[in-house]
Amino acid sequence: MIAIENISKRFKTTGGASHLALSGIELSVSEGEFVSIIGPSGCGKSTLLYIVGGFVEASEGVVRVDGVPVSGPGPDRGPVFQEFALFAWKTVLQNVAYGVRLKGRSRAEAEARAFELLRMVGLERFASFYPKELSGGMKQRVAIARTLAYDPGILLMDEPFGALDARTRSHLQRDLLRIWEEDRKTVLFVTHGVDEAVFLSDRVVVMGAGPGRIVDIVTIELERPRERAELVLDRRYQEYVARIEGMIDAVEAGAA
Ligand SMILES: Nc1ncnc2c1ncn2[C@@H]1O[C@H](COP(=O)(O)OP(=O)(O)OP(=O)(O)O)[C@@H](O)[C@H]1O
């Protein structure tokens, strides 16, 4: 569904020099697949996601979604980033309904669907609240519901749970998996958390820096549905985490 073909990205830096952030990235993601991208800070994970989203233009290469080259953002790719980017002046319900209205629905239809989505993320009781009245975890749930509202086939998630405390993060991971298991969107998920990547993903893409490149792709052969409490005790899960942590350590030490 997503074909990333030989993507490179060079940024101009101040003073006229340039910085090669990504080089020769090749990756195919199937419909309904959950793929995480992990790697040291600055290796270009966000840049790659933004290129797929059409927010940043590649210097070389092409990204195709269903065979069509990406030339800008589109409703087929829903971004969920770390900054919640909710409308401060709209209620929770209106924020989510906004996403539904992008699909050309009437206000009444949009609100009905928004309620359904709020139920899905466990926030129906907060429909009339404003973003400033919510915790970080709740805001991130609203942001996810708003993106789901226009039903993109692909979710592009850039450390969506990075700013949250460990407990809230683990609740949201579980909720995200539940939602994903219901309608199997294709997910590209950038994270710093190896455990999070292994828990959520079908495949984990490990990137290295200088320039940003793919070092390895690990297929996570753990059955679904996954339960965190069970999984952390599973030797295979522990081995995946240790193996990927080892790869990142090697990349950081310049050995990979
Ligand atoms: N708009 C920009 N202009 C110039 N350089 C940029 C720009 N955006 C990113 N870069 C550079 O590209 C490289 C990759 O950045 P990117 O944010 O994609 O990395 P990352 O792996 O997501 O990092 P982190 O894990 O810290 O979020 C970095 O060296 C960064 O300084």
The ligand as an SDF file (V2000), in Angstrom:
LIG
                    3D

 31 33  0  0  0  0  0  0  0  0999 V2000
   13.5110   21.5520    8.5380 N   0  0  0  0  0  0  0  0  0  0  0  0
   14.7670   21.1380    8.7270 C   0  0  0  0  0  0  0  0  0  0  0  0
   15.8240   21.8650    8.3390 N   0  0  0  0  0  0  0  0  0  0  0  0
   17.0900   21.4440    8.5130 C   0  0  0  0  0  0  0  0  0  0  0  0
   17.4150   20.2640    9.0790 N   0  0  0  0  0  0  0  0  0  0  0  0
   16.4040   19.4870    9.4960 C   0  0  0  0  0  0  0  0  0  0  0  0
   15.0240   19.8800    9.3590 C   0  0  0  0  0  0  0  0  0  0  0  0
   14.2490   18.8800    9.8680 N   0  0  0  0  0  0  0  0  0  0  0  0
   15.1010   17.9320   10.3210 C   0  0  0  0  0  0  0  0  0  0  0  0
   16.3870   18.2880   10.0920 N   0  0  0  0  0  0  0  0  0  0  0  0
   17.5820   17.5000   10.4100 C   0  0  0  0  0  0  0  0  0  0  0  0
   17.4060   16.2100    9.8650 O   0  0  0  0  0  0  0  0  0  0  0  0
   17.8750   15.2120   10.7740 C   0  0  0  0  0  0  0  0  0  0  0  0
   16.7580   14.2460   11.0710 C   0  0  0  0  0  0  0  0  0  0  0  0
   15.7670   14.8790   11.8580 O   0  0  0  0  0  0  0  0  0  0  0  0
   14.4600   14.1010   12.3520 P   0  0  0  0  0  0  0  0  0  0  0  0
   13.6640   15.0280   13.2030 O   0  0  0  0  0  0  0  0  0  0  0  0
   13.7960   13.4860   11.1910 O   0  0  0  0  0  0  0  0  0  0  0  0
   15.1040   12.9440   13.2450 O   0  0  0  0  0  0  0  0  0  0  0  0
   14.4040   11.9540   14.2700 P   0  0  0  0  0  0  0  0  0  0  0  0
   15.0520   10.6430   14.0640 O   0  0  0  0  0  0  0  0  0  0  0  0
   12.9400   12.0240   14.1340 O   0  0  0  0  0  0  0  0  0  0  0  0
   14.8690   12.5930   15.6520 O   0  0  0  0  0  0  0  0  0  0  0  0
   14.2270   12.4820   17.1200 P   0  0  0  0  0  0  0  0  0  0  0  0
   14.2170   11.0310   17.4680 O   0  0  0  0  0  0  0  0  0  0  0  0
   15.1500   13.2690   17.9720 O   0  0  0  0  0  0  0  0  0  0  0  0
   12.8370   13.0680   17.0270 O   0  0  0  0  0  0  0  0  0  0  0  0
   18.3980   15.9510   11.9840 C   0  0  0  0  0  0  0  0  0  0  0  0
   19.7950   16.0740   11.8790 O   0  0  0  0  0  0  0  0  0  0  0  0
   17.7360   17.3080   11.9110 C   0  0  0  0  0  0  0  0  0  0  0  0
   18.5590   18.2970   12.4570 O   0  0  0  0  0  0  0  0  0  0  0  0
  1  2  1  0
  2  3  1  0
  2  7  2  0
  3  4  2  0
  4  5  1  0
  5  6  2  0
  6  7  1  0
  6 10  1  0
  7  8  1  0
  8  9  2  0
  9 10  1  0
 10 11  1  0
 11 12  1  0
 11 30  1  0
 12 13  1  0
 13 14  1  0
 13 28  1  0
 14 15  1  0
 15 16  1  0
 16 17  2  0
 16 18  1  0
 16 19  1  0
 19 20  1  0
 20 21  2  0
 20 22  1  0
 20 23  1  0
 23 24  1  0
 24 25  2  0
 24 26  1  0
 24 27  1  0
 28 29  1  0
 28 30  1  0
 30 31  1  0
M  END
$$$$
